[in-house]
Amino acid sequence: MGNFYLDNEDIQFYFKAIDVKKLAEIQEDYAENGDADYVPYDLDDAVDNYRRVLEIAGQIAADTLAKNAEQVDEEGNTLNDDGTVTLNPKVRENLDKMGAADLMGFTLPRRYGGLNCPTLIYTMATEIVSRGDVSFMNMFGLQGIAETINAFASQEIKDETLSRFCSGEVTGAMVLTEPDAGSDLQAVRLRADYDEATGQWLLNGVKRFITNGCGEILLTLARSEHDIDDGRGLSLFISERNECVKVRHLEHKLGIHGSPTCELVFTNCPAKLIGDRQRGLITYVMALMNGARLGIAAQSLGVAEAAFRLARVYANSRCQFGGPIENLPAVAELLTDSRVSIEAARALTYETAAVCDQEHNAQRVTETVPDLPKEKSMPLKRLMKSLKRLNAMLTPMSKFYSSEMCNKVAYDAIQVLGGSGYMKDYAAERYARDARITNIYEGTSQLQVVAAIKG
C-alpha cells in the first residue's frame, strides 16, 4: 500500500514549518460544529486531525486514484441520447472512496458534515489527489462551489445542499463560460427571468466548456438585468440537475479525460438566486475564481510531482554507456531543474494558501463578534484589507508559476524517457497531456499576469 502524503517529505516539511496551530486557533474557536461528535478537544488534536486527513487522502490517491487513472484516461465518460452523462465506473469508484472517507467537504463546517480544514490543508490534499489522477482533481476540487454557497447563499439553500456535498451524495459545477464569453465573463448572455406567477427564476441559454456540467448542483452566472450589458447585470443562481438542463455535447479533449467537459442547454430551468442581484460576477464569482486558481496551482504541483518521480525512477534504472542515464550531466540537469522548480512552486502555493487562511480568519472574527471593541476591530479590518490585496496578487502568481512549471516538468519527463516517453506504455505522455490545460483554464497565464499586477 502506497501513500502520497507519507512518501513526500517536502509536503510534510511545510506541514511542520508553517504554523498550522496558529491557523487552527481561529479556525476552531469560531467553528460551526453543530452536534458533530468529531470536534477536536484542543489545538494539538486539531493539527493531528489535519495530518491524519492528509494521510487518508494520500492512501486513497495511491491505492485507488493512481491505479484507476490509466483506464479512466483511455475510456473517458459517456454522453447518453437523453442529454445525461454516465461517469466511467472507475470515476464513480473514486468518488465513492472519497465520499466514504468524508473528504468531499474539506473546508465546510462540521454542522453540515464537513471537516472544517484550513485552506492550506485542502491545498495540500488537492496536490496529493492530483498526483493520483489529474482529471479527478476537477471532481474533487469542485467542492469549492460549496464554499461559495456557504459564504453567500441563504440558510435555506445551505441546509438543502451542503450536507449532500459533504457526504459525496452530490457533485457540482461552476457554470460560467459561454461560446462568446470565455475570459471576458462580462459578456455572459444566458438569461435569467423572474416568473411572477411561480415566484421562480428561469434560466435560458447555452454554456460551454463546463467542467463536470453533468453534476447535480449547478452554480450558474446569468444576466438578470437585461438593460445592463456589463458585469453589473449579472447574478449568480443555483439549480439542481433536471430535465430542463441537457448536455448537448461532451468535449473530446487532449487530456484530463476523466473530467467530463460539457456544453449545456438551459430551457426554462428553475433556479434560486444566490445572495443579491447584480453581485454575481463582481463579488461571488471573483471569490470563487480565486479559490479555483489556487486549486489549479495545487493541481499543477500534483502532475509535476508525478511526472518528475516517473522520470527519476526511469533515469535510475535505464542504463546506457555503462551506467544509469541519471549520471549523464544533461539528464541530471533536467531532473535537478524539475525538482527545484516543483519545490519553488510548492513554497509559493502553500504560502498563498496560508495567507488566504489568515484573511478568512480575520473576516471570520469580524463577522462572528459584532460587538468587538473599536480598538480591536479597526486593526483587524486594516489587516483584513491588506491580506485581501496580498491574496489578490499571490493567487494569480501561484497559478501562473505552477502551471507553467508543470508543463515544463512534464515535457522534460518525456525527454528523460526518450522514445519510451512518447509511447503510451509509460504515463509520461498522459502527464504532459493532462498538464497542458493548467495554464489555460480558470484564466490563461497571460490573464494571471494582468490579475497579479492589478492585485
N, C-alpha and C positions, 0 to 999 in steps of 0.2 A: 504493500500500500504506500503510495506516494503522498506528499503534502507540499503544495506550492507556497505555503507560508513558512513552514519549518525548514525548507531547503533554501530559503532566500535570506541570507544573513543581512543584506542591505535593508530590506523592509523591517526586519527585527531590530536593526540598529536604530532606525528612525522611530520605531515604536518606543524605544528606550530614551533616545536623545531628545525628542520633543516632549515637552511637559504635558503628557496626556492627563495626568491627575489634575492639573490646573484647568484643562478644558472640561474635564468631567465634573468639576466642582459646581459650576453654574448649570451645566447640562443636567445634573442630578438634583440640585437644590430646587430648580424650577421645573422639574419634570411633571408631566401629566400622567400619573401612574394608574389612576382609577383603582380598580380592585385587583390589579395584576399581582400574582404571587411570586414573581421572579425579580423583585426590586432589590438591587444591591444594598447591603446593610451599611457600607461605608465606602469611601473613595477608593481604597485599595481593592475592595471587592468589585467595584465598578470597572476599574482598569483591568483586573483579572478577567472579568466577563468579556471585555472587548478583545483581549488576547485569545480567549477560548473561541469566540465567534470567528476570528480570523483563522484559527486552526481548523474549525469545521469547514469554512469556505475553502481553505487550502486543500483539504482532503477531498471534498466533492469535486473541486476543479481538476485535481489529478486523477481521481479514480473514475469519474463519470464524464465530465465535460471533455477532457482531453481525449478519452477513449472513443467518444462518440463523434468527435469533430470531423474526422475524415469522411464517415458515412453521410453526415449532415451536409458537408460540402459537396459531395457527389450527387446527392439526391434532391436537396432543397425541399421546398414545400409545394403544395398542390392547390391550384385555383380550381374551384368547382363551378359547374354550369350555373348554379343558383347565386353566384356572386359572393360565396363564402370561401374561406381558405382552410384547408386541412393541414395542420402542422405535421412536419416529419415526426414519426414516432420517437426518434431519439431527442428531438427538441422537446417534445412533450415529457419524456423521461427526465430531461434536465430540469424543466420547470417543476415537475413533481418532487424531485430531490431537493431543490432549493426551497420549495414551499414547505415540505415536511420538516426541514431544518430551521424553519422560521426565519429565513434570510431574505424574504421579499418585502420586509418593512423596516429596513435598516435604521433609518433616521426618524421614523414615525413614533409618536408617543405610545407608551405601554398600554394606555387605556384602550387603544384600538388593536392591541396585539403586536405592536412594533417593538424594536429593540432599543430605541432612544440612543443610538450611537452617534457620536460626533461625525461631522463630515470627513474628518481625517481618517477615521476608521473605515468609513464607507468607501473612501477613495482607495485605500489600501486593498479592500476587498474587491473593488472594481478591477484593479490591476491583476489581482490573483485570478479572478474569473476570466478575464480577457486572455490571460496566458493559456488557460484551458481551452477556450474557444472564443475567438474574437467576435464572431457573429452572435453568440449567445449573450454577450455582454449587452447588446442592444435590447434584448428582452429584460434582462436583469436591471439594466440601468434606467429603464423607463418607469421604474417605481418612483423615479424623481417627479413624475407628474402628480403623484400622491402628495408630495411635499407642497406643491403649488395649491392643491385642494386644501390641505391642512392650513396653509398660510392665508388663503384669501376667500375660501368658499364659506357658505353659511353652515351653521351647526347641523342643519338637516342634511345637507349634502355630505358633510363629513361622516355623519352617523350611517349614511346609506352606503358609503363606498370604502372608507379607509380600512375597516376590519377585513374586508374582502381582499384588498391589496395585500395586507399583512399575511393572510393565510395562504396566499397564492391562488385563491379562487379565480381572481381576475388579473389580467394584464391591461396595459393602457397604451395610448398613442398620443403624441403631440401632433395635431393636425393643423399644420401651418402653411406649407408650401403649396403653390398653385402653378399651373403652366406658365403664367405671366408674372408670378410673384415668388421669386426664389430668395436671393439675398435681400431684395427690396420688399420687405413684408408690408410696407405701407401701401403697396399696390394690390393687396388682397381684395378680391371681389366677391367671394362666396357670401350670399345674402343671409341675413338673419332678420326675420319679420315677426313682429309680435301679433299673435292672434287673439284679439279681444274676446272672441266667443269662448275659447278654451282656456285662456289665460296662459298660453304656452308660446315659447319662441319656436319658430320653424326654420330650419336651415335648408338652403337650396344652392347647389353648385358643385364644382369639381375641385378636388385636392389631388396633388401629385407628389410622388416620392415620399410617401408616408411610411416611416418605419413602424412595423407591427400595426399597420392600419386595420388589420383583422382583429385587433384586441377588443376586449369587452367594454372598456371605458375610453371614450374619446374626448380629449380637450381640444376644442376647435376654435380657431381665430376666424371671426366673421365680421362683415360690415353691417353694423346695426343702425348707423346713421347714414342714410343713403345720399344725403346732401353734402356730406363731408368726404373729400377724396383722399385725405392723407391718414396718417396713423391715429388721429384723434377720433376717427369714425369707426374704429374697430373695438369690438368687445370679445370677451372670452366666454365660451359656452361648454357645458358638459352634457354628453349624451351617452346612452348605452347602445351597444350594437343591437340593431333590429333590422327589419325588412326594408326600412327606409334608407339604409346605407348599404350600397353594394360595392364590392371590389370589382372594378371593371377590368383591371389589368394587374398582373403580378410581374414586376420588373425582372428582366434577365440581366444579372449584374456580373461584373468582373470578379467580385469576391463577396464575402460575408453572405454566402448562400443560405445559411440557416436563418437569417433575419428577413422576414417577408416584407418587401418594399412595395407598397400598394398605391394604385390610383383609385380614389374613392369618389363615388357619385352620391350626393345627398339629394333626396327628393322628399320635401316636407318632413324632414326629420325633427321630431320633438326634442327640445333641448332646454336646459336651465342655465340661467346667467350666473357666471362666477363673479362675485364682487360687484363692482359698479360698472355701469355702461361707460364706454369710451376709454377705459383704462386697460383694455385687453392687451394692446401692444406695448404701450409706454410704461406700464407697471408690471403686469403679470407675466407676459411672455418674456420680457427682458430678464426678470428674475429667474424664470425657467431656463432661459438660454445660458445664463451664467453657470448654473448647475450642470447643464448638459455639456458645456465646453470643458469644464473641469473633468467631467466623466470621460470625454474623448481623450483628454491628456492622459488619464489613467489607463484607458483602453490602449493607447499608443505604447505606454510602458509595457503592458502585458504582451503584446505581439512582438515588441522588440526583444523582451526577455526570452520569449520562446525561440525566436529566430537566432539570437546570439548563442543560447545554450546548444541548439542543434549544431550550429557552425563549430562551436568549441569542441564538442564531442567528436564530430567528424574529423576535424583537423588533428585531433589527438590520435585517432585510430587509423587514419589514412596515411599510408607510408609511400613515399616517393624519394628517389635519390638516396636511399639507405636510411631513411628515418621519417618520423611523423612530419606532415607538412606544417604543423604549428611551429616547427623550428625554422622554417623559411622566413626571413625578415619581413618580406612583403605580406605574407599571410598573418604573421604575428602582429604586424601593424594594423591590419584590418580588425583583428579581434580586440586589440587594445583600444583602438578608437571606438569600437562599438561599446565596449564595457564602460569606458569613461563617459561616453555620450548618454548612455542609459542612466548612469548614476547622477549625472548633472541634471537630466530631465526629472528624475525622481526627487532630487532635492528641491527643485523649483516647484514641482507639482504638489508635494506634500506641504511645503511652506505655504503655498497658496491655500490649500485646504485648511491649514491651521488658522490662517488669517480670516478665512470665511467663518470658521467656528467662533473666533473672537468677536467678529461683527454680529453674528447671530446671537451670541450670548449677551452682548451688550444690549441688543434690541429686546431680548427676552426679559432682561431685568427691568427696562423702562416700561414695557407693556404689562408686566406682572405686578409691579409695585407702583400703583398710580399715585400714591401719596409720598413718594420718595422726596426727601428734603431737597431744596433747591441747590444747596452746596454739594450734594451728591449727584443730582440729576443733570445739572449743567455740564460738569466734566465728562459724565458718561455719554451725553449726547454729542459733545465735541469729539470724543473718542470714536463713537459710532460713525460719525461723519467722515473722519479721517480714514477709518478702516474700510468704509464703503468705497472711497476713492482708490485706496490701495488695492482692494479686491478687484475693482473695475479695471485696473492696469495689469495685475498679476494673472488674472484668469485668462485673458486672451494671449498673454505672453506664454503661459504654460501650454495652452493648446497649440500655439504656433510652434514652439520649440519641440515639444514632444512629438507632434505629428510629423514634422519634417524629419526629426531624428529617427523615428521608427521606420519611415520609408527607406532611409539610407541604410539602416542596420539590416532590414530585411533584404534589400538589394545586395548588400555586401555578403550576407549569409549565402545567397545563391552563388556568388563569386567564389567563396571559400569552398563550396561543394563542387564547383566546376560543372561539368556536364551532368553530373548526378543531381545537382541543384535545380537544373532545368526540367528534370523529369518528375513525374507525379509519384515516383517511388519514395520520394522524401517530401516532407511537409514544407520545405523551404519555399517552393513556388506558391503554395497556399498562403503562407505568411506574407509574401510580397503582394499577392492579390488582395488579401484582406487589409493590409496596411494602407493600400493606395487611397482608400476612402477617407482616412482620418484627417487629411489636410484639405478635404473638400466639404464634408457635411458639418452642420452646426456652424457654418461660416468658414469660407476658404481662408487659407493662410494670409492672403492679401487683405481680407477684411479684418483679420485679427490684428494686423499691423495698425490699421485705422482705429480699431477699438482700443488698443493699448495706448495709442497717442492721446485719444480723447480722455481715457481714464486718468 
